[in-house]
Amino acid sequence: MSKVYFTDFHTSSRENRTQKLKRLLLTAGIDQINFKNKFVAIKIHFGERGNLAYLRPNYAKAVADVIRDLGGRPILTDCNTLYVGSRKDALEHIETAYENGFTPFSTGCHVLIADGLRGSDEVLVPVDGEYVKEAKIGSAIMAADIVVSLTHFKCHEATGAGGALKNIGMGCGSRAGKMEMHSAGKPYVDPLLCVGCGACRKACAHDAPQLVEKKMHIDHDKCLGCGRCIAACPMDAIIPSNDESLDILNCKMAEYAKAVCQGRPTFHISLAMDISPNCDCYGGNDVAVVPDVGMFASFDPVALDQACCEMVNRQTPMKGGKIEGAEGEPIGAVHPETNWRVQIAHGKKIGLGTDEYELITI
């Protein structure tokens, strides 16, 4: 059994919420890791512009403070998004992070976008999974000595639950890596957006983009599906196909999480609060579907997600929320077409962790 440590959000005159989070981390054994002079990637979601459900920067500062006190050199990091939004390149991503409060002045550490300016700075990490042989991970994350995931636990439209595995697996993939998780196919060009500039062709090593009647076209016989053209297009005209089943997406995501975690120390924190029905990648957020639950920490991301899901599923749906009055598991009720158990079962299968845990409340 893995140990998962938990505390609720109640505070006292002697201890506020961020102080309680620090105590949770130390009780869970984060100080067992040798942080001395090590680069520590704190993987977090900075929130899309307009979204207000993401974690407050205060929590990131609390985690960074603990790491610095233990001698580590923390950074806050994430990879660029595959879709068009306010985090699709490093400049917009950092601006969005700052706008949402994640500045060096508020958190005490710098923001570094792990897969570079256009989302194409990646390391091919052998994982030999059932679906993924080489995961495409943001280079800065792979350069770190230690990875700490700080996750806003929520529901998710594609994976059912958005926990530690989602934060690490999907979140650490480069743009090409995200495309691999979402798609078994290859990208295509939206002719209404394409201006025929040829930037995609310059980025392609296989001569797949071709100019046809002043518009670029992807020759799928030549395309290897690496996704570099997506990052190169200045008009966001190259669209990844989204043809994988949700179950396979979950399995690929777990294998990407293994690629990030294997071979080095990792530690995982999840805050089950403002539990929105959809990902923080949306430019807005709906009413929480269940009440706030608490803060969790573990060395095992699979056990952590299992504990979060089970405790969220024991809650009564919020009045006025998307699933008010729903019966059964809240996570399943929010997106019944998804199955949150798949990512956890596959994570266990590939040796990333276990779904059997001891919950230790502090």
C-alpha positions in Angstrom: 0.0 0.0 0.0 1.1 3.5 -0.8 0.7 6.2 1.8 -1.5 9.2 0.9 -1.6 12.1 3.4 -4.7 14.3 3.7 -5.8 17.4 5.5 -9.0 19.4 5.2 -9.2 23.1 4.6 -10.2 24.1 8.2 -7.7 26.5 9.8 -7.1 27.9 13.3 -5.7 31.1 14.8 -2.4 29.3 15.0 -2.2 28.0 11.5 -3.5 29.3 8.2 -4.1 27.3 5.0 -0.6 27.7 3.4 1.1 26.9 6.7 -1.1 23.8 6.9 0.0 22.8 3.4 3.6 23.1 4.4 3.0 20.9 7.4 1.2 18.3 5.2 4.2 18.2 2.8 6.7 17.6 5.6 4.5 15.1 7.4 4.2 13.2 4.0 8.0 13.0 3.9 9.0 15.4 1.2 12.2 16.1 3.2 13.3 12.5 2.5 14.3 13.8 -0.9 17.8 15.3 -1.2 17.0 18.8 -2.6 20.5 20.3 -1.9 21.4 22.5 -4.9 19.1 20.5 -7.2 16.9 22.0 -9.9 13.2 21.3 -9.0 10.5 21.5 -11.6 7.2 22.4 -9.8 4.7 21.3 -12.5 1.6 23.4 -12.2 -1.3 24.7 -14.4 -1.2 28.5 -14.6 -4.9 28.7 -15.7 -6.2 30.0 -19.0 -6.8 33.7 -19.3 -10.4 34.3 -18.0 -10.5 31.1 -15.9 -10.7 31.6 -12.1 -10.7 28.0 -10.9 -6.9 27.4 -11.1 -4.9 27.3 -7.8 -4.0 30.6 -6.2 -0.3 31.5 -6.5 -0.1 31.4 -2.7 -0.1 27.6 -2.8 2.7 27.6 -5.3 4.7 29.9 -3.0 4.1 27.5 0.0 5.5 24.6 -2.0 8.4 26.6 -3.3 9.2 27.8 0.2 9.5 24.3 1.5 11.7 23.3 -1.4 14.0 26.3 -0.8 14.2 25.6 2.9 15.4 22.1 2.0 18.1 23.5 -0.2 16.4 23.1 -3.6 16.2 25.5 -6.5 12.6 25.5 -7.6 10.9 26.8 -10.8 7.3 26.9 -11.8 6.7 25.2 -15.1 4.2 23.9 -17.7 4.3 23.1 -21.4 2.5 25.0 -24.1 -1.0 24.0 -25.2 -1.9 22.2 -28.4 -5.1 24.3 -28.9 -5.4 28.0 -29.6 -5.7 30.0 -26.5 -3.6 32.3 -24.3 -0.9 29.7 -23.6 0.1 28.4 -27.0 3.6 29.9 -27.1 6.0 30.8 -24.3 5.5 34.5 -24.4 1.7 34.4 -24.2 2.0 31.6 -21.6 4.3 33.6 -19.3 2.1 36.7 -19.7 -1.0 34.6 -18.8 0.9 33.2 -15.8 1.9 36.7 -14.6 -1.7 38.0 -15.2 -3.0 35.1 -13.0 -0.5 36.0 -10.3 2.4 33.6 -10.8 5.2 36.2 -10.7 8.6 35.8 -9.1 7.5 38.5 -6.6 4.4 36.6 -5.5 5.8 33.0 -5.6 9.5 33.5 -5.0 10.5 31.6 -8.0 10.6 32.0 -11.8 8.3 30.8 -14.5 9.9 28.7 -17.2 7.9 27.2 -20.1 9.3 23.8 -20.5 8.9 23.2 -24.2 10.3 26.5 -25.4 9.0 29.4 -27.4 6.9 27.5 -29.9 6.3 24.3 -28.0 8.9 22.3 -29.9 11.8 22.1 -27.4 11.4 18.5 -26.4 13.3 15.4 -25.3 12.4 11.9 -26.6 12.2 9.8 -23.5 12.1 6.0 -24.0 9.1 4.5 -22.1 8.4 1.3 -24.0 4.7 1.5 -23.2 1.8 -0.3 -24.7 0.9 2.7 -26.8 4.0 5.0 -26.5 7.6 4.0 -27.2 9.2 7.5 -27.0 7.4 10.2 -25.1 8.0 13.8 -26.2 8.5 15.7 -23.0 9.3 19.4 -22.6 13.1 19.7 -22.4 13.3 21.9 -19.2 11.2 19.3 -17.3 13.6 16.6 -18.3 16.6 18.8 -17.4 15.3 19.1 -13.8 16.8 16.9 -11.1 13.4 16.5 -9.2 9.8 16.9 -10.3 7.1 18.0 -7.9 3.5 18.1 -9.2 1.1 20.6 -7.7 -2.3 19.8 -9.1 -5.7 21.4 -9.0 -7.9 18.4 -8.9 -11.0 18.8 -11.0 -13.3 17.0 -13.4 -12.2 16.7 -17.0 -14.1 16.5 -20.3 -11.7 13.9 -21.9 -10.2 12.0 -18.9 -13.0 12.1 -16.4 -10.7 13.3 -13.6 -7.9 15.9 -13.9 -5.5 14.8 -11.2 -1.8 14.2 -10.8 -1.5 11.9 -13.8 -3.2 14.5 -16.0 -1.0 17.3 -14.7 2.2 15.3 -15.3 1.3 13.2 -18.3 -0.6 15.6 -20.6 0.9 18.7 -19.0 4.6 17.7 -19.5 4.1 16.7 -23.1 5.4 19.1 -25.8 2.9 20.2 -28.4 3.9 17.2 -30.5 3.5 15.0 -27.4 0.1 16.3 -26.7 -0.9 15.6 -30.3 0.4 12.0 -29.9 -1.8 11.5 -26.8 -4.9 12.9 -28.5 -4.5 11.4 -31.9 -3.6 8.3 -33.8 -3.6 10.3 -37.0 -1.8 13.3 -38.5 -2.6 17.1 -38.6 -4.4 18.9 -41.3 -4.6 22.5 -42.5 -7.7 24.8 -42.1 -7.8 26.6 -45.5 -9.7 29.5 -44.0 -6.9 30.3 -41.6 -3.9 29.4 -43.8 -2.1 32.3 -45.6 0.4 30.0 -47.5 3.4 31.5 -45.8 5.3 28.2 -45.8 6.5 28.3 -42.2 5.3 24.8 -41.7 7.3 23.6 -44.7 10.5 25.1 -43.2 9.9 23.2 -40.0 9.2 19.9 -41.6 12.1 17.5 -42.2 10.0 15.2 -44.5 8.6 17.7 -47.0 5.0 16.9 -46.0 3.5 20.4 -46.2 2.9 21.3 -49.8 1.5 24.5 -51.4 -1.6 23.8 -53.4 -3.5 26.8 -54.8 -1.9 29.3 -52.4 -2.8 27.1 -49.4 -0.6 24.7 -47.5 -1.7 21.0 -47.5 -0.2 18.2 -45.4 0.8 15.1 -47.5 -0.1 12.3 -45.1 2.0 9.9 -47.1 5.1 11.8 -46.1 3.9 13.1 -42.7 5.3 11.3 -39.6 2.9 13.1 -37.2 5.6 14.8 -35.2 3.5 18.0 -34.8 6.4 20.5 -35.4 4.3 22.2 -38.1 1.6 22.9 -35.5 4.1 24.8 -33.4 5.6 26.6 -36.5 2.3 28.0 -38.0 1.9 31.7 -37.1 -1.8 31.6 -38.0 -2.7 28.5 -35.9 -4.0 27.0 -39.1 -2.7 23.5 -38.6 -5.1 21.4 -36.6 -4.3 18.1 -35.0 -6.8 15.3 -35.6 -8.6 14.2 -32.4 -9.4 10.7 -33.3 -8.2 8.6 -30.4 -10.7 7.0 -28.1 -10.8 8.5 -24.6 -9.7 5.3 -23.1 -6.6 5.2 -25.2 -5.9 8.8 -24.5 -6.0 8.0 -20.8 -3.5 5.1 -21.3 -1.1 7.2 -23.4 -1.3 9.9 -20.7 -0.3 7.5 -18.0 2.6 6.3 -20.1 3.7 9.9 -20.6 3.5 10.4 -16.8 5.8 7.4 -16.3 8.3 8.9 -18.8 8.4 12.1 -16.6 8.7 10.3 -13.3 11.0 7.4 -14.0 14.6 7.5 -12.9 14.5 10.5 -10.5 12.8 11.6 -7.3 9.2 12.9 -7.6 6.6 14.1 -5.2 2.9 14.8 -5.8 0.4 17.2 -4.3 -3.3 17.6 -5.2 -5.7 20.3 -3.9 -9.3 19.2 -4.3 -11.0 22.6 -4.3 -13.1 24.7 -6.7 -13.8 21.3 -8.4 -14.9 22.6 -11.8 -16.6 20.3 -14.3 -13.9 21.1 -17.0 -10.2 21.6 -17.3 -8.5 24.9 -16.3 -7.6 25.2 -20.0 -11.0 26.8 -20.7 -11.2 30.6 -20.8 -13.9 30.4 -18.0 -15.1 28.1 -15.3 -18.5 26.9 -14.2 -19.8 26.5 -10.6 -18.0 23.8 -8.6 -19.7 20.4 -8.9 -19.0 19.3 -5.3 -17.8 21.1 -2.1 -14.1 21.6 -1.5 -12.5 18.4 -0.1 -9.0 19.1 1.1 -5.3 18.8 0.4 -3.5 15.5 -0.5 0.2 14.6 -0.8 2.0 11.3 -1.7 5.1 9.9 -3.4 2.7 7.8 -5.5 0.7 9.7 -8.2 -1.6 6.7 -8.9 -2.6 6.3 -5.2 -3.0 10.0 -4.9 -5.5 10.2 -7.8 -7.4 7.2 -6.5 -7.7 8.8 -3.1 -8.9 12.1 -4.6 -11.4 10.5 -6.9 -12.9 8.4 -4.1 -13.2 11.3 -1.7 -14.7 13.5 -4.3 -17.2 10.8 -5.2 -18.4 10.6 -1.6 -19.5 14.3 -1.8 -23.0 15.5 -2.4 -23.3 17.5 -5.6 -23.5 21.3 -5.1 -26.8 23.1 -5.4 -26.8 25.1 -8.6 -24.0 23.1 -10.1 -23.9 21.1 -13.3 -24.9 17.8 -11.6 -27.3 19.1 -8.9 -29.5 16.2 -7.8 -27.5 13.6 -9.7 -27.2 10.1 -8.2 -24.1 7.9 -8.2 -20.5 9.1 -8.5 -20.2 12.8 -9.1 -17.1 12.4 -11.4 -19.0 10.0 -13.6 -22.1 12.2 -13.7 -20.2 15.2 -14.9 -18.9 13.5 -18.0 -20.6 10.1 -18.4 -18.8 9.4 -21.7 -15.5 9.3 -19.9 -14.1 6.7 -17.5 -11.7 8.1 -14.9 -10.6 4.6 -13.8 -8.8 3.9 -17.0 -5.8 6.2 -16.3 -5.4 4.8 -12.8 -5.7 1.2 -13.9 -3.1 1.7 -16.7 -0.8 3.6 -14.3 -0.9 0.6 -12.0 -0.4 -1.8 -14.9 2.8 -0.1 -16.1 4.3 0.2 -12.6 3.8 3.9 -12.1 2.1 3.3 -8.7 -0.8 1.4 -7.1 -4.4 2.1 -6.4 -4.1 0.5 -3.0 -3.4 3.2 -0.3 -3.5 4.0 3.3 -5.1 7.4 3.9 -3.3 9.3 6.8 -5.2 12.3 8.0 -3.4 15.1 9.8 
